[in-house]
Amino acid sequence: MTELVSTAAVQYPVESLPELWFAFVFAVLGAYLLLDGFDFGVGMLYAQADGDERETMHAAFGPVWKANEVWLVLFGTVLFAAFPAVYANLLSRHYLLIFAILAALVLRGIGSKLREERDSDRWHRVCDRSFVAGSTLAPFFLGMLVANWRFGLESTVNGTAIAVGLLLVTLSIVLGASFLTIKTRGDLRRTMRRYGRLGSVGYVAVSLATIGYIALAKPGGSPVPSTAETAVAVGGTIAFAALGIVANRRRRDYGWALSVAGLALVFVGYLAWTMRPFIDPAAALSIREAVVSPVALEVNSIVAVTFVPLIIGYFVLLYSVFSGPATAGDY
């Protein structure tokens, strides 16, 4: 007979190390939603721009968008390093959704990188549509994956997944408008401010609708967030949205950007806080049941402490080099 070892008996160098890695997983996910989120938003807002404005948008996000995807790779790496069973479960249960996310990212890349390879209006239209479609579908599919992960849903396509997908699409629009307000000038900047205000109101509305739907539908096998947890998340969302709108109207663009980042922080924090102590609700795996052995986790921690500051430093340097407003033709 196989003897089961209690997870409570496992000793870690730092007792809370599994929980710290759980927080690290969601911190990396939050960084990806924030950084690639504004890229997605730029792609969606691109559909409403004219020729010169589109060139400016490309110049604004072009030098950084490929680097921002590093955080998606890092998210998968961190999840695999600390919670390999969860990594395997998510990919095996939702492999079609994973492929859909990758396909959407490919569409975005094709539209952005190949547009200028031909001097043809028809080719430009095809690339522009690919860029907009990929930028819209990627956050939508990512939201569906997050919802299925959080609630342990049995079917990939369901009301909760669609609602969270729409929520991330709306958040991306606000992030994109905020980024473009910092990176552009003139009429385009004023237009982005207006879209940002509308998007912020829309995000609050979609958030409330999504939370209400989840409370009524009680999806999946994992517990529905408590009233107190939900109240804190709703209060934080409304507060950051209101602060952002005020900063937007006063033309304090960096203050608005921080408020929008707060919206992403509330979303990821709510997701992580209400999931614990589980990290894979569908498999009923808790954080300590899914984490790797103490020795492996200690080695992972040493690697993370060494390399993550280097990654952060690289991004600080990257955004410093490409700071300031962009103009058409810069990229």
C-alpha positions in Angstrom: 0.0 0.0 0.0 1.3 3.5 -0.9 1.9 5.6 2.1 0.7 9.2 1.8 2.9 11.9 3.4 1.1 14.8 5.0 1.9 18.2 3.5 1.9 19.6 7.0 5.0 17.5 7.8 7.0 19.0 4.9 9.6 21.5 6.1 10.6 24.5 4.0 13.6 26.8 4.5 11.0 29.6 5.0 7.7 28.3 6.2 5.6 30.5 4.0 7.7 29.9 0.9 4.9 28.0 -1.0 2.5 30.9 -0.4 5.1 33.4 -1.5 5.5 31.5 -4.8 1.7 31.5 -5.1 1.8 35.3 -4.8 4.7 35.4 -7.2 2.7 33.5 -9.9 -0.1 36.1 -9.7 2.3 39.0 -9.5 3.8 37.9 -12.8 0.4 37.4 -14.3 -0.6 40.9 -13.2 2.6 42.3 -14.8 1.6 40.6 -18.0 -2.0 41.8 -17.9 -0.7 45.4 -17.3 2.0 45.6 -19.9 0.6 43.5 -22.7 -2.8 44.8 -21.8 -2.0 48.3 -23.0 -0.6 46.7 -26.2 -4.0 45.0 -26.7 -5.8 48.2 -26.0 -3.7 50.0 -28.6 -4.6 47.4 -31.1 -8.3 47.8 -30.4 -8.2 51.6 -30.5 -6.3 51.3 -33.7 -9.5 50.4 -35.5 -10.9 53.9 -34.8 -7.8 55.8 -36.1 -6.9 57.2 -39.5 -3.7 56.7 -41.5 -1.4 59.2 -39.7 -2.8 58.2 -36.3 -2.2 54.6 -37.0 1.5 55.3 -37.8 1.8 57.2 -34.5 0.2 54.3 -32.6 2.7 51.9 -34.2 5.6 54.1 -33.2 4.2 54.4 -29.6 4.0 50.7 -28.8 6.4 49.2 -31.5 9.6 49.3 -29.5 8.2 47.6 -26.4 5.4 45.2 -27.3 7.6 42.1 -28.0 9.4 42.7 -24.7 6.1 42.8 -22.9 5.4 39.2 -23.9 8.4 38.1 -21.9 6.0 38.3 -18.9 3.7 35.7 -20.5 6.7 33.4 -20.9 7.8 34.1 -17.3 4.3 33.3 -16.1 4.4 29.9 -17.7 8.0 29.3 -16.4 7.2 30.3 -12.8 4.0 28.2 -12.7 5.9 25.2 -14.1 8.8 25.7 -11.8 6.7 25.9 -8.6 3.5 24.1 -9.4 4.1 21.7 -12.3 0.9 19.7 -11.7 -1.2 22.9 -12.1 0.7 23.8 -15.3 0.0 20.3 -16.7 -3.6 20.4 -15.6 -4.3 23.8 -17.2 -2.7 22.9 -20.5 -4.3 19.5 -20.7 -7.8 20.7 -19.8 -7.8 23.9 -21.9 -5.3 23.1 -24.7 -7.7 24.5 -27.4 -8.0 27.7 -25.5 -4.2 27.9 -25.1 -3.9 27.5 -28.9 -6.5 30.1 -29.4 -4.5 32.6 -27.3 -1.3 31.8 -29.2 -3.2 32.2 -32.6 -4.5 35.6 -31.5 -1.0 36.7 -30.5 0.3 35.5 -33.9 -2.5 37.5 -35.7 -1.4 40.6 -33.8 2.2 40.0 -34.7 1.5 39.5 -38.4 -0.6 42.7 -38.5 2.1 44.7 -36.8 5.3 43.4 -38.4 4.3 42.7 -42.0 2.2 45.7 -42.7 5.0 47.7 -44.4 6.3 44.7 -46.4 4.1 45.6 -49.3 3.0 48.9 -50.7 -0.5 47.9 -51.3 -3.7 49.3 -49.8 -5.3 45.8 -49.8 -2.4 44.3 -48.0 -2.5 47.2 -45.4 -6.2 46.5 -44.8 -5.6 42.8 -44.3 -2.8 43.5 -41.8 -4.8 46.1 -40.0 -7.7 43.8 -39.6 -5.4 41.0 -38.4 -3.8 43.4 -35.9 -7.2 44.6 -34.5 -8.6 41.0 -34.4 -5.6 39.6 -32.6 -5.5 42.4 -30.1 -9.2 41.9 -29.3 -9.2 38.1 -29.2 -6.1 37.7 -27.1 -7.4 39.3 -23.9 -10.8 37.8 -24.5 -9.4 34.2 -24.6 -7.0 35.0 -21.8 -10.0 36.1 -19.6 -11.7 32.8 -20.5 -8.7 30.9 -19.4 -8.5 32.8 -16.1 -12.2 32.2 -15.4 -11.9 28.5 -16.1 -8.8 28.3 -13.8 -10.3 30.3 -11.0 -13.7 28.5 -10.8 -12.6 25.0 -12.0 -15.2 25.0 -14.8 -16.0 21.8 -16.6 -16.7 23.3 -20.1 -14.3 25.8 -21.6 -17.0 28.0 -23.2 -19.5 29.2 -20.6 -21.2 32.3 -19.3 -18.6 33.0 -16.6 -15.7 32.6 -19.0 -17.3 34.9 -21.6 -18.0 37.6 -18.9 -14.4 37.6 -17.6 -13.2 37.6 -21.2 -15.2 40.8 -21.9 -13.9 42.3 -18.7 -10.3 41.9 -19.8 -11.1 43.3 -23.2 -12.6 46.4 -21.5 -9.7 46.8 -19.1 -7.3 46.5 -22.1 -9.0 49.4 -23.8 -8.6 51.6 -20.7 -4.9 50.6 -20.4 -4.3 51.3 -24.1 -6.0 54.7 -24.0 -3.9 55.7 -20.9 -0.7 54.6 -22.6 -1.5 56.5 -25.8 -2.3 59.6 -23.8 1.3 59.6 -22.5 2.8 58.7 -25.8 0.9 61.0 -28.2 0.1 64.7 -28.6 -2.6 66.9 -30.2 -6.0 65.6 -31.4 -5.0 62.0 -30.9 -4.2 62.6 -27.3 -7.5 64.3 -26.7 -9.4 61.5 -28.4 -7.6 58.9 -26.2 -8.5 60.8 -23.1 -12.2 60.7 -24.1 -12.0 57.0 -24.9 -10.3 56.4 -21.5 -13.1 58.1 -19.6 -15.7 56.1 -21.5 -13.7 52.9 -21.1 -13.3 53.4 -17.3 -17.1 53.7 -16.9 -17.6 50.7 -19.1 -15.1 48.7 -17.1 -16.9 49.4 -13.8 -20.2 48.5 -15.4 -18.8 45.2 -16.8 -17.2 44.4 -13.5 -20.4 44.8 -11.6 -22.3 42.8 -14.2 -19.7 40.0 -14.0 -19.7 39.9 -10.3 -23.5 39.8 -10.2 -23.6 37.0 -12.7 -21.1 34.9 -10.8 -23.0 35.4 -7.6 -26.2 34.2 -9.2 -24.8 31.4 -11.4 -22.3 30.0 -8.7 -20.1 28.5 -11.4 -17.8 25.5 -11.0 -16.8 23.5 -8.0 -14.8 26.2 -6.1 -16.4 28.5 -3.5 -17.9 31.7 -4.7 -16.1 34.8 -3.3 -17.5 36.1 0.0 -19.6 39.2 0.2 -16.8 41.0 2.1 -14.1 40.1 -0.4 -16.4 41.2 -3.3 -17.2 44.4 -1.5 -13.5 45.3 -1.2 -12.9 44.5 -4.9 -15.9 46.5 -6.0 -14.9 49.4 -3.8 -11.3 49.3 -5.0 -12.4 49.2 -8.7 -14.8 52.1 -8.3 -12.2 54.1 -6.4 -9.4 53.6 -8.9 -11.8 54.3 -11.8 -13.0 57.5 -10.2 -9.5 58.7 -9.4 -8.5 57.9 -12.9 -11.3 59.9 -14.4 -10.5 62.9 -12.2 -6.8 62.7 -13.2 -7.9 62.3 -16.9 -10.0 65.4 -16.8 -7.2 67.4 -15.1 -4.7 66.1 -17.8 -2.6 64.4 -15.2 -1.7 61.6 -17.5 0.8 59.7 -15.3 -1.7 59.9 -12.4 -4.3 58.4 -14.7 -1.9 55.7 -15.7 -1.3 54.8 -12.1 -5.0 54.6 -11.4 -5.5 52.3 -14.4 -2.7 50.1 -13.1 -4.6 50.0 -9.9 -7.6 48.5 -11.7 -5.4 45.7 -13.0 -4.0 45.2 -9.5 -7.5 44.9 -8.0 -8.5 42.3 -10.6 -5.4 40.1 -10.1 -5.5 40.5 -6.3 -9.2 39.6 -6.1 -8.5 36.5 -8.3 -5.6 35.3 -6.1 -7.1 36.2 -2.8 -10.4 34.4 -3.5 -8.7 31.3 -5.0 -6.5 30.5 -2.0 -5.9 28.1 -0.4 -6.4 26.3 -3.7 -4.3 26.9 -6.8 -6.1 24.4 -9.0 -9.8 24.4 -7.8 -10.8 21.9 -10.6 -8.5 19.3 -9.2 -9.0 20.4 -5.6 -5.3 21.0 -5.3 -4.2 23.4 -2.5 -1.1 25.5 -2.7 0.9 23.1 -0.5 -0.3 20.0 -2.2 0.7 21.2 -5.7 4.0 22.9 -4.8 7.3 21.1 -5.7 9.6 19.6 -3.1 11.4 21.9 -0.6 14.8 21.5 -2.2 13.5 22.3 -5.7 11.6 25.3 -4.3 14.7 26.6 -2.6 16.7 26.3 -5.8 13.9 28.0 -7.7 13.9 30.8 -5.1 17.6 31.4 -5.6 17.2 31.6 -9.4 14.3 33.9 -9.1 16.0 36.3 -6.6 19.0 36.4 -9.1 17.2 36.9 -12.4 13.9 38.7 -11.7 15.7 41.9 -10.6 17.7 41.8 -13.9 14.4 41.5 -15.9 12.9 44.4 -14.0 16.0 46.4 -14.5 15.9 45.7 -18.2 12.3 46.9 -18.5 13.1 50.1 -16.5 16.0 50.8 -19.0 13.8 49.9 -22.0 11.0 52.3 -21.0 13.5 55.0 -20.1 15.1 54.8 -23.6 11.8 54.9 -25.4 10.1 57.5 -23.1 8.5 60.6 -24.4 5.9 61.2 -27.1 6.1 59.1 -30.4 5.6 60.5 -33.9 4.7 58.7 -37.1 7.7 57.0 -38.7 9.7 56.5 -35.5 9.2 52.7 -35.7 
